Amino acid sequence: MEIVLSASSGVPLYEQIASQVRTAILTGQLPEGAPLVSLRQLARELQVSLITTTRAYNDLAAEGLIANVPGKGSYVLPIDRAATQAAARAAVRDQLSRTAATAHTAGLTLTDVRTLLEEVWNEHQRG
């Protein structure tokens, strides 16, 4: 699994790492029981601080997606699809709420926002 970071995205590096690992787990790219790259090795490969990779893995562990086993490494845990879907839905709703507030403040209409969402959705579908 390749992780690509963007220093100019405005998203903290640990969140970018966690997001990409989360996606790999939820899409099955990293199956249950799969070992993750060690914290130190990932920090070296991405040229980031060990604190950054530790934060990303700790966040994923707090979400119940991975287990960090001292001396053994980190592994993908079995996924509770219902709980994961509920958490994802809540996170998307929260993000949409902030987006709606920004759009409203900027004077955009619901039609404008739908059009933008469709554009972004299609960009992600194309990869």
N, CA, C and O atoms as a GROMACS GRO file, in nm:
protein
  508
    1MET      N    1   0.083  -0.118   0.000
    1MET     CA    2   0.000   0.000   0.000
    1MET      C    3   0.088   0.125   0.000
    1MET      O    4   0.179   0.138   0.082
    2GLU      N    5   0.061   0.213  -0.091
    2GLU     CA    6   0.139   0.336  -0.102
    2GLU      C    7   0.061   0.451  -0.037
    2GLU      O    8  -0.058   0.470  -0.065
    3ILE      N    9   0.129   0.526   0.048
    3ILE     CA   10   0.070   0.644   0.111
    3ILE      C   11   0.134   0.766   0.048
    3ILE      O   12   0.256   0.778   0.041
    4VAL      N   13   0.049   0.857   0.004
    4VAL     CA   14   0.096   0.980  -0.060
    4VAL      C   15   0.054   1.098   0.027
    4VAL      O   16  -0.064   1.114   0.058
    5LEU      N   17   0.150   1.180   0.067
    5LEU     CA   18   0.123   1.295   0.153
    5LEU      C   19   0.136   1.425   0.075
    5LEU      O   20   0.215   1.436  -0.019
    6SER      N   21   0.057   1.523   0.116
    6SER     CA   22   0.063   1.655   0.056
    6SER      C   23   0.083   1.758   0.166
    6SER      O   24  -0.006   1.779   0.248
    7ALA      N   25   0.198   1.822   0.166
    7ALA     CA   26   0.227   1.924   0.267
    7ALA      C   27   0.144   2.049   0.244
    7ALA      O   28   0.127   2.129   0.336
    8SER      N   29   0.092   2.067   0.124
    8SER     CA   30   0.017   2.189   0.092
    8SER      C   31  -0.134   2.173   0.104
    8SER      O   32  -0.208   2.267   0.075
    9SER      N   33  -0.182   2.056   0.145
    9SER     CA   34  -0.327   2.031   0.148
    9SER      C   35  -0.398   2.100   0.264
    9SER      O   36  -0.520   2.119   0.259
   10GLY      N   37  -0.323   2.137   0.367
   10GLY     CA   38  -0.387   2.196   0.484
   10GLY      C   39  -0.436   2.090   0.583
   10GLY      O   40  -0.480   2.124   0.693
   11VAL      N   41  -0.430   1.964   0.545
   11VAL     CA   42  -0.470   1.854   0.633
   11VAL      C   43  -0.346   1.803   0.704
   11VAL      O   44  -0.245   1.774   0.639
   12PRO      N   45  -0.351   1.791   0.838
   12PRO     CA   46  -0.233   1.742   0.909
   12PRO      C   47  -0.185   1.607   0.854
   12PRO      O   48  -0.264   1.523   0.812
   13LEU      N   49  -0.054   1.589   0.854
   13LEU     CA   50   0.005   1.467   0.797
   13LEU      C   51  -0.048   1.342   0.864
   13LEU      O   52  -0.075   1.243   0.795
   14TYR      N   53  -0.065   1.343   0.996
   14TYR     CA   54  -0.114   1.222   1.064
   14TYR      C   55  -0.255   1.188   1.017
   14TYR      O   56  -0.291   1.071   1.009
   15GLU      N   57  -0.337   1.291   0.987
   15GLU     CA   58  -0.472   1.266   0.937
   15GLU      C   59  -0.468   1.209   0.796
   15GLU      O   60  -0.549   1.122   0.761
   16GLN      N   61  -0.376   1.256   0.714
   16GLN     CA   62  -0.361   1.202   0.578
   16GLN      C   63  -0.322   1.055   0.584
   16GLN      O   64  -0.374   0.973   0.508
   17ILE      N   65  -0.230   1.022   0.673
   17ILE     CA   66  -0.186   0.883   0.687
   17ILE      C   67  -0.303   0.797   0.736
   17ILE      O   68  -0.333   0.694   0.676
   18ALA      N   69  -0.368   0.840   0.843
   18ALA     CA   70  -0.480   0.763   0.899
   18ALA      C   71  -0.590   0.745   0.796
   18ALA      O   72  -0.647   0.636   0.784
   19SER      N   73  -0.621   0.849   0.721
   19SER     CA   74  -0.727   0.842   0.622
   19SER      C   75  -0.697   0.739   0.514
   19SER      O   76  -0.784   0.662   0.474
   20GLN      N   77  -0.573   0.738   0.467
   20GLN     CA   78  -0.537   0.644   0.360
   20GLN      C   79  -0.532   0.500   0.410
   20GLN      O   80  -0.571   0.408   0.338
   21VAL      N   81  -0.484   0.480   0.532
   21VAL     CA   82  -0.483   0.345   0.589
   21VAL      C   83  -0.628   0.301   0.616
   21VAL      O   84  -0.664   0.187   0.587
   22ARG      N   85  -0.710   0.391   0.670
   22ARG     CA   86  -0.852   0.362   0.696
   22ARG      C   87  -0.921   0.317   0.567
   22ARG      O   88  -0.993   0.217   0.566
   23THR      N   89  -0.899   0.391   0.460
   23THR     CA   90  -0.961   0.357   0.332
   23THR      C   91  -0.916   0.219   0.285
   23THR      O   92  -0.996   0.140   0.236
   24ALA      N   93  -0.787   0.191   0.299
   24ALA     CA   94  -0.735   0.060   0.258
   24ALA      C   95  -0.798  -0.053   0.339
   24ALA      O   96  -0.825  -0.161   0.286
   25ILE      N   97  -0.823  -0.028   0.466
   25ILE     CA   98  -0.887  -0.130   0.552
   25ILE      C   99  -1.032  -0.147   0.512
   25ILE      O  100  -1.079  -0.259   0.492
   26LEU      N  101  -1.104  -0.037   0.499
   26LEU     CA  102  -1.248  -0.044   0.472
   26LEU      C  103  -1.281  -0.096   0.333
   26LEU      O  104  -1.389  -0.151   0.311
   27THR      N  105  -1.188  -0.081   0.239
   27THR     CA  106  -1.211  -0.132   0.104
   27THR      C  107  -1.158  -0.274   0.085
   27THR      O  108  -1.175  -0.334  -0.021
   28GLY      N  109  -1.094  -0.328   0.190
   28GLY     CA  110  -1.043  -0.464   0.182
   28GLY      C  111  -0.903  -0.476   0.124
   28GLY      O  112  -0.849  -0.586   0.113
   29GLN      N  113  -0.844  -0.363   0.087
   29GLN     CA  114  -0.706  -0.365   0.037
   29GLN      C  115  -0.613  -0.419   0.146
   29GLN      O  116  -0.516  -0.489   0.117
   30LEU      N  117  -0.643  -0.384   0.271
   30LEU     CA  118  -0.572  -0.441   0.387
   30LEU      C  119  -0.673  -0.529   0.460
   30LEU      O  120  -0.758  -0.478   0.533
   31PRO      N  121  -0.665  -0.660   0.443
   31PRO     CA  122  -0.763  -0.749   0.504
   31PRO      C  123  -0.738  -0.772   0.654
   31PRO      O  124  -0.632  -0.739   0.708
   32GLU      N  125  -0.838  -0.827   0.719
   32GLU     CA  126  -0.829  -0.860   0.861
   32GLU      C  127  -0.702  -0.942   0.887
   32GLU      O  128  -0.673  -1.038   0.814
   33GLY      N  129  -0.628  -0.903   0.991
   33GLY     CA  130  -0.506  -0.974   1.029
   33GLY      C  131  -0.381  -0.928   0.958
   33GLY      O  132  -0.270  -0.967   0.995
   34ALA      N  133  -0.396  -0.844   0.856
   34ALA     CA  134  -0.279  -0.798   0.781
   34ALA      C  135  -0.190  -0.712   0.870
   34ALA      O  136  -0.240  -0.625   0.941
   35PRO      N  137  -0.060  -0.736   0.866
   35PRO     CA  138   0.031  -0.652   0.944
   35PRO      C  139   0.050  -0.518   0.874
   35PRO      O  140   0.052  -0.510   0.751
   36LEU      N  141   0.065  -0.413   0.952
   36LEU     CA  142   0.096  -0.281   0.898
   36LEU      C  143   0.246  -0.259   0.905
   36LEU      O  144   0.316  -0.323   0.983
   37VAL      N  145   0.293  -0.169   0.822
   37VAL     CA  146   0.433  -0.131   0.826
   37VAL      C  147   0.462  -0.075   0.965
   37VAL      O  148   0.378  -0.007   1.023
   38SER      N  149   0.580  -0.103   1.019
   38SER     CA  150   0.614  -0.054   1.153
   38SER      C  151   0.611   0.098   1.156
   38SER      O  152   0.630   0.164   1.053
   39LEU      N  153   0.588   0.153   1.273
   39LEU     CA  154   0.584   0.298   1.290
   39LEU      C  155   0.712   0.364   1.242
   39LEU      O  156   0.709   0.464   1.171
   40ARG      N  157   0.825   0.306   1.283
   40ARG     CA  158   0.955   0.364   1.246
   40ARG      C  159   0.980   0.355   1.095
   40ARG      O  160   1.028   0.450   1.033
   41GLN      N  161   0.948   0.240   1.038
   41GLN     CA  162   0.968   0.224   0.894
   41GLN      C  163   0.879   0.320   0.815
   41GLN      O  164   0.924   0.380   0.718
   42LEU      N  165   0.754   0.334   0.857
   42LEU     CA  166   0.662   0.425   0.788
   42LEU      C  167   0.711   0.570   0.799
   42LEU      O  168   0.706   0.645   0.702
   43ALA      N  169   0.758   0.607   0.918
   43ALA     CA  170   0.811   0.743   0.936
   43ALA      C  171   0.930   0.767   0.844
   43ALA      O  172   0.941   0.874   0.783
   44ARG      N  173   1.018   0.667   0.832
   44ARG     CA  174   1.133   0.679   0.742
   44ARG      C  175   1.088   0.692   0.596
   44ARG      O  176   1.136   0.779   0.524
   45GLU      N  177   0.996   0.603   0.555
   45GLU     CA  178   0.951   0.602   0.415
   45GLU      C  179   0.883   0.733   0.377
   45GLU      O  180   0.901   0.783   0.266
   46LEU      N  181   0.804   0.787   0.468
   46LEU     CA  182   0.729   0.910   0.438
   46LEU      C  183   0.808   1.036   0.474
   46LEU      O  184   0.766   1.147   0.444
   47GLN      N  185   0.923   1.016   0.536
   47GLN     CA  186   1.007   1.127   0.581
   47GLN      C  187   0.930   1.222   0.673
   47GLN      O  188   0.928   1.344   0.654
   48VAL      N  189   0.866   1.160   0.773
   48VAL     CA  190   0.794   1.236   0.875
   48VAL      C  191   0.842   1.190   1.013
   48VAL      O  192   0.918   1.094   1.025
   49SER      N  193   0.798   1.261   1.112
   49SER     CA  194   0.835   1.229   1.250
   49SER      C  195   0.768   1.100   1.296
   49SER      O  196   0.659   1.066   1.251
   50LEU      N  197   0.836   1.029   1.384
   50LEU     CA  198   0.777   0.910   1.447
   50LEU      C  199   0.650   0.949   1.523
   50LEU      O  200   0.556   0.869   1.531
   51ILE      N  201   0.646   1.067   1.576
   51ILE     CA  202   0.527   1.116   1.647
   51ILE      C  203   0.407   1.121   1.551
   51ILE      O  204   0.294   1.092   1.591
   52THR      N  205   0.432   1.159   1.427
   52THR     CA  206   0.326   1.168   1.326
   52THR      C  207   0.266   1.031   1.296
   52THR      O  208   0.144   1.015   1.294
   53THR      N  209   0.351   0.932   1.273
   53THR     CA  210   0.300   0.798   1.242
   53THR      C  211   0.235   0.735   1.364
   53THR      O  212   0.136   0.664   1.353
   54THR      N  213   0.291   0.763   1.482
   54THR     CA  214   0.231   0.710   1.605
   54THR      C  215   0.090   0.766   1.623
   54THR      O  216  -0.002   0.692   1.659
   55ARG      N  217   0.073   0.895   1.600
   55ARG     CA  218  -0.059   0.957   1.614
   55ARG      C  219  -0.159   0.895   1.517
   55ARG      O  220  -0.273   0.867   1.554
   56ALA      N  221  -0.116   0.872   1.393
   56ALA     CA  222  -0.204   0.812   1.293
   56ALA      C  223  -0.248   0.672   1.337
   56ALA      O  224  -0.367   0.639   1.333
   57TYR      N  225  -0.154   0.589   1.379
   57TYR     CA  226  -0.186   0.453   1.421
   57TYR      C  227  -0.270   0.454   1.548
   57TYR      O  228  -0.362   0.373   1.561
   58ASN      N  229  -0.239   0.542   1.641
   58ASN     CA  230  -0.319   0.550   1.764
   58ASN      C  231  -0.463   0.590   1.734
   58ASN      O  232  -0.556   0.538   1.795
   59ASP      N  233  -0.483   0.683   1.640
   59ASP     CA  234  -0.618   0.722   1.601
   59ASP      C  235  -0.694   0.604   1.541
   59ASP      O  236  -0.811   0.582   1.571
   60LEU      N  237  -0.626   0.527   1.456
   60LEU     CA  238  -0.689   0.410   1.394
   60LEU      C  239  -0.721   0.304   1.499
   60LEU      O  240  -0.823   0.236   1.490
   61ALA      N  241  -0.633   0.289   1.598
   61ALA     CA  242  -0.659   0.194   1.707
   61ALA      C  243  -0.779   0.239   1.788
   61ALA      O  244  -0.862   0.156   1.828
   62ALA      N  245  -0.791   0.370   1.814
   62ALA     CA  246  -0.904   0.423   1.889
   62ALA      C  247  -1.035   0.401   1.814
   62ALA      O  248  -1.141   0.388   1.876
   63GLU      N  249  -1.029   0.397   1.682
   63GLU     CA  250  -1.147   0.371   1.600
   63GLU      C  251  -1.180   0.222   1.592
   63GLU      O  252  -1.283   0.184   1.538
   64GLY      N  253  -1.091   0.138   1.647
   64GLY     CA  254  -1.115  -0.006   1.644
   64GLY      C  255  -1.079  -0.072   1.513
   64GLY      O  256  -1.123  -0.184   1.485
   65LEU      N  257  -0.998  -0.005   1.432
   65LEU     CA  258  -0.961  -0.062   1.302
   65LEU      C  259  -0.832  -0.142   1.307
   65LEU      O  260  -0.814  -0.237   1.231
   66ILE      N  261  -0.740  -0.104   1.399
   66ILE     CA  262  -0.614  -0.176   1.411
   66ILE      C  263  -0.584  -0.201   1.559
   66ILE      O  264  -0.640  -0.136   1.648
   67ALA      N  265  -0.496  -0.296   1.582
   67ALA     CA  266  -0.444  -0.321   1.716
   67ALA      C  267  -0.295  -0.293   1.713
   67ALA      O  268  -0.224  -0.339   1.624
   68ASN      N  269  -0.248  -0.218   1.811
   68ASN     CA  270  -0.105  -0.194   1.828
   68ASN      C  271  -0.057  -0.286   1.938
   68ASN      O  272  -0.094  -0.269   2.055
   69VAL      N  273   0.024  -0.385   1.903
   69VAL     CA  274   0.071  -0.484   1.999
   69VAL      C  275   0.218  -0.457   2.028
   69VAL      O  276   0.303  -0.476   1.940
   70PRO      N  277   0.250  -0.414   2.151
   70PRO     CA  278   0.391  -0.385   2.184
   70PRO      C  279   0.482  -0.503   2.151
   70PRO      O  280   0.454  -0.617   2.190
   71GLY      N  281   0.590  -0.476   2.081
   71GLY     CA  282   0.686  -0.578   2.045
   71GLY      C  283   0.646  -0.663   1.925
   71GLY      O  284   0.728  -0.739   1.874
   72LYS      N  285   0.522  -0.651   1.880
   72LYS     CA  286   0.474  -0.734   1.770
   72LYS      C  287   0.433  -0.652   1.648
   72LYS      O  288   0.433  -0.703   1.536
   73GLY      N  289   0.398  -0.526   1.668
   73GLY     CA  290   0.356  -0.442   1.556
   73GLY      C  291   0.208  -0.412   1.559
   73GLY      O  292   0.141  -0.430   1.660
   74SER      N  293   0.159  -0.366   1.447
   74SER     CA  294   0.018  -0.327   1.434
   74SER      C  295  -0.048  -0.414   1.328
   74SER      O  296   0.011  -0.445   1.224
   75TYR      N  297  -0.172  -0.454   1.358
   75TYR     CA  298  -0.245  -0.545   1.271
   75TYR      C  299  -0.387  -0.495   1.250
   75TYR      O  300  -0.443  -0.427   1.336
   76VAL      N  301  -0.444  -0.529   1.135
   76VAL     CA  302  -0.582  -0.493   1.103
   76VAL      C  303  -0.677  -0.583   1.183
   76VAL      O  304  -0.662  -0.705   1.184
   77LEU      N  305  -0.773  -0.521   1.249
   77LEU     CA  306  -0.873  -0.594   1.327
   77LEU      C  307  -0.994  -0.629   1.241
   77LEU      O  308  -1.015  -0.569   1.135
   78PRO      N  309  -1.075  -0.727   1.286
   78PRO     CA  310  -1.200  -0.755   1.214
   78PRO      C  311  -1.286  -0.629   1.214
   78PRO      O  312  -1.288  -0.554   1.312
   79ILE      N  313  -1.357  -0.606   1.106
   79ILE     CA  314  -1.437  -0.485   1.092
   79ILE      C  315  -1.582  -0.512   1.127
   79ILE      O  316  -1.644  -0.605   1.076
   80ASP      N  317  -1.636  -0.427   1.214
   80ASP     CA  318  -1.780  -0.427   1.243
   80ASP      C  319  -1.842  -0.332   1.140
   80ASP      O  320  -1.844  -0.211   1.161
   81ARG      N  321  -1.891  -0.387   1.030
   81ARG     CA  322  -1.939  -0.305   0.918
   81ARG      C  323  -2.048  -0.207   0.959
   81ARG      O  324  -2.049  -0.093   0.914
   82ALA      N  325  -2.140  -0.250   1.045
   82ALA     CA  326  -2.250  -0.161   1.086
   82ALA      C  327  -2.196  -0.043   1.166
   82ALA      O  328  -2.236   0.071   1.142
   83ALA      N  329  -2.108  -0.069   1.259
   83ALA     CA  330  -2.052   0.039   1.340
   83ALA      C  331  -1.965   0.131   1.256
   83ALA      O  332  -1.967   0.253   1.273
   84THR      N  333  -1.889   0.073   1.164
   84THR     CA  334  -1.804   0.152   1.077
   84THR      C  335  -1.888   0.242   0.986
   84THR      O  336  -1.855   0.359   0.965
   85GLN      N  337  -1.996   0.186   0.933
   85GLN     CA  338  -2.084   0.264   0.845
   85GLN      C  339  -2.149   0.378   0.924
   85GLN      O  340  -2.160   0.489   0.873
   86ALA      N  341  -2.191   0.351   1.046
   86ALA     CA  342  -2.254   0.455   1.129
   86ALA      C  343  -2.154   0.567   1.159
   86ALA      O  344  -2.189   0.685   1.155
   87ALA      N  345  -2.030   0.530   1.190
   87ALA     CA  346  -1.927   0.630   1.217
   87ALA      C  347  -1.895   0.712   1.092
   87ALA      O  348  -1.878   0.833   1.100
   88ALA      N  349  -1.889   0.645   0.978
   88ALA     CA  350  -1.860   0.716   0.853
   88ALA      C  351  -1.974   0.812   0.820
   88ALA      O  352  -1.950   0.925   0.777
   89ARG      N  353  -2.096   0.766   0.839
   89ARG     CA  354  -2.213   0.851   0.812
   89ARG      C  355  -2.211   0.976   0.901
   89ARG      O  356  -2.238   1.087   0.855
   90ALA      N  357  -2.177   0.957   1.029
   90ALA     CA  358  -2.171   1.070   1.122
   90ALA      C  359  -2.060   1.168   1.081
   90ALA      O  360  -2.078   1.289   1.088
   91ALA      N  361  -1.946   1.115   1.039
   91ALA     CA  362  -1.834   1.200   0.998
   91ALA      C  363  -1.869   1.279   0.872
   91ALA      O  364  -1.836   1.398   0.861
   92VAL      N  365  -1.935   1.214   0.777
   92VAL     CA  366  -1.974   1.282   0.653
   92VAL      C  367  -2.078   1.389   0.684
   92VAL      O  368  -2.072   1.500   0.630
   93ARG      N  369  -2.173   1.358   0.771
   93ARG     CA  370  -2.276   1.456   0.807
   93ARG      C  371  -2.212   1.578   0.873
   93ARG      O  372  -2.251   1.692   0.844
   94ASP      N  373  -2.116   1.555   0.960
   94ASP     CA  374  -2.046   1.665   1.027
   94ASP      C  375  -1.975   1.753   0.925
   94ASP      O  376  -1.982   1.876   0.931
   95GLN      N  377  -1.905   1.688   0.831
   95GLN     CA  378  -1.834   1.762   0.726
   95GLN      C  379  -1.932   1.840   0.639
   95GLN      O  380  -1.907   1.956   0.604
   96LEU      N  381  -2.044   1.777   0.604
   96LEU     CA  382  -2.144   1.844   0.521
   96LEU      C  383  -2.207   1.963   0.594
   96LEU      O  384  -2.240   2.064   0.532
   97SER      N  385  -2.222   1.950   0.724
   97SER     CA  386  -2.277   2.060   0.802
   97SER      C  387  -2.186   2.183   0.794
   97SER      O  388  -2.233   2.295   0.775
   98ARG      N  389  -2.056   2.160   0.808
   98ARG     CA  390  -1.959   2.271   0.797
   98ARG      C  391  -1.959   2.327   0.655
   98ARG      O  392  -1.951   2.449   0.636
   99THR      N  393  -1.967   2.238   0.556
   99THR     CA  394  -1.969   2.282   0.417
   99THR      C  395  -2.095   2.364   0.388
   99THR      O  396  -2.088   2.467   0.320
  100ALA      N  397  -2.209   2.320   0.440
  100ALA     CA  398  -2.334   2.393   0.419
  100ALA      C  399  -2.327   2.532   0.481
  100ALA      O  400  -2.374   2.630   0.423
  101ALA      N  401  -2.268   2.541   0.598
  101ALA     CA  402  -2.255   2.672   0.664
  101ALA      C  403  -2.166   2.764   0.581
  101ALA      O  404  -2.198   2.882   0.564
  102THR      N  405  -2.056   2.712   0.529
  102THR     CA  406  -1.966   2.792   0.445
  102THR      C  407  -2.038   2.836   0.318
  102THR      O  408  -2.029   2.952   0.277
  103ALA      N  409  -2.109   2.743   0.254
  103ALA     CA  410  -2.181   2.774   0.130
  103ALA      C  411  -2.288   2.879   0.154
  103ALA      O  412  -2.305   2.972   0.075
  104HIS      N  413  -2.361   2.864   0.264
  104HIS     CA  414  -2.467   2.960   0.297
  104HIS      C  415  -2.408   3.099   0.319
  104HIS      O  416  -2.462   3.199   0.270
  105THR      N  417  -2.300   3.106   0.392
  105THR     CA  418  -2.233   3.233   0.418
  105THR      C  419  -2.186   3.298   0.288
  105THR      O  420  -2.188   3.420   0.273
  106ALA      N  421  -2.143   3.214   0.193
  106ALA     CA  422  -2.093   3.264   0.065
  106ALA      C  423  -2.206   3.298  -0.033
  106ALA      O  424  -2.181   3.350  -0.142
  107GLY      N  425  -2.330   3.267   0.006
  107GLY     CA  426  -2.444   3.298  -0.080
  107GLY      C  427  -2.472   3.195  -0.188
  107GLY      O  428  -2.545   3.224  -0.283
  108LEU      N  429  -2.417   3.077  -0.175
  108LEU     CA  430  -2.443   2.972  -0.273
  108LEU      C  431  -2.580   2.910  -0.248
  108LEU      O  432  -2.628   2.907  -0.134
  109THR      N  433  -2.642   2.862  -0.352
  109THR     CA  434  -2.772   2.796  -0.340
  109THR      C  435  -2.752   2.647  -0.320
  109THR      O  436  -2.641   2.595  -0.337
  110LEU      N  437  -2.859   2.578  -0.285
  110LEU     CA  438  -2.854   2.433  -0.272
  110LEU      C  439  -2.818   2.370  -0.406
  110LEU      O  440  -2.746   2.270  -0.411
  111THR      N  441  -2.868   2.426  -0.512
  111THR     CA  442  -2.835   2.376  -0.647
  111THR      C  443  -2.685   2.392  -0.675
  111THR      O  444  -2.623   2.302  -0.731
  112ASP      N  445  -2.628   2.505  -0.636
  112ASP     CA  446  -2.484   2.526  -0.652
  112ASP      C  447  -2.405   2.418  -0.577
  112ASP      O  448  -2.310   2.361  -0.630
  113VAL      N  449  -2.446   2.393  -0.455
  113VAL     CA  450  -2.376   2.296  -0.371
  113VAL      C  451  -2.390   2.155  -0.428
  113VAL      O  452  -2.294   2.079  -0.430
  114ARG      N  453  -2.510   2.120  -0.475
  114ARG     CA  454  -2.530   1.989  -0.537
  114ARG      C  455  -2.439   1.972  -0.659
  114ARG      O  456  -2.378   1.866  -0.678
  115THR      N  457  -2.431   2.075  -0.740
  115THR     CA  458  -2.346   2.070  -0.859
  115THR      C  459  -2.200   2.049  -0.819
  115THR      O  460  -2.130   1.966  -0.878
  116LEU      N  461  -2.155   2.124  -0.720
  116LEU     CA  462  -2.018   2.108  -0.672
  116LEU      C  463  -1.994   1.968  -0.616
  116LEU      O  464  -1.891   1.907  -0.643
  117LEU      N  465  -2.090   1.918  -0.539
  117LEU     CA  466  -2.076   1.784  -0.482
  117LEU      C  467  -2.067   1.679  -0.593
  117LEU      O  468  -1.986   1.588  -0.586
  118GLU      N  469  -2.151   1.693  -0.695
  118GLU     CA  470  -2.146   1.598  -0.806
  118GLU      C  471  -2.011   1.604  -0.878
  118GLU      O  472  -1.956   1.501  -0.916
  119GLU      N  473  -1.958   1.725  -0.895
  119GLU     CA  474  -1.826   1.739  -0.959
  119GLU      C  475  -1.718   1.668  -0.877
  119GLU      O  476  -1.638   1.592  -0.932
  120VAL      N  477  -1.718   1.693  -0.748
  120VAL     CA  478  -1.618   1.631  -0.660
  120VAL      C  479  -1.638   1.479  -0.657
  120VAL      O  480  -1.540   1.403  -0.663
  121TRP      N  481  -1.761   1.436  -0.648
  121TRP     CA  482  -1.793   1.292  -0.645
  121TRP      C  483  -1.738   1.225  -0.772
  121TRP      O  484  -1.674   1.120  -0.764
  122ASN      N  485  -1.764   1.286  -0.886
  122ASN     CA  486  -1.718   1.230  -1.013
  122ASN      C  487  -1.566   1.228  -1.022
  122ASN      O  488  -1.509   1.134  -1.078
  123GLU      N  489  -1.500   1.330  -0.969
  123GLU     CA  490  -1.354   1.331  -0.967
  123GLU      C  491  -1.300   1.212  -0.887
  123GLU      O  492  -1.203   1.148  -0.927
  124HIS      N  493  -1.364   1.183  -0.775
  124HIS     CA  494  -1.320   1.071  -0.691
  124HIS      C  495  -1.350   0.937  -0.757
  124HIS      O  496  -1.274   0.841  -0.741
  125GLN      N  497  -1.458   0.930  -0.831
  125GLN     CA  498  -1.493   0.806  -0.900
  125GLN      C  499  -1.390   0.773  -1.008
  125GLN      O  500  -1.358   0.657  -1.032
  126ARG      N  501  -1.340   0.878  -1.074
  126ARG     CA  502  -1.240   0.859  -1.180
  126ARG      C  503  -1.102   0.825  -1.122
  126ARG      O  504  -1.016   0.770  -1.191
  127GLY      N  505  -1.084   0.859  -0.995
  127GLY     CA  506  -0.955   0.831  -0.932
  127GLY      C  507  -0.862   0.942  -0.949
  127GLY      O  508  -0.749   0.935  -0.902
   0.00000   0.00000   0.00000
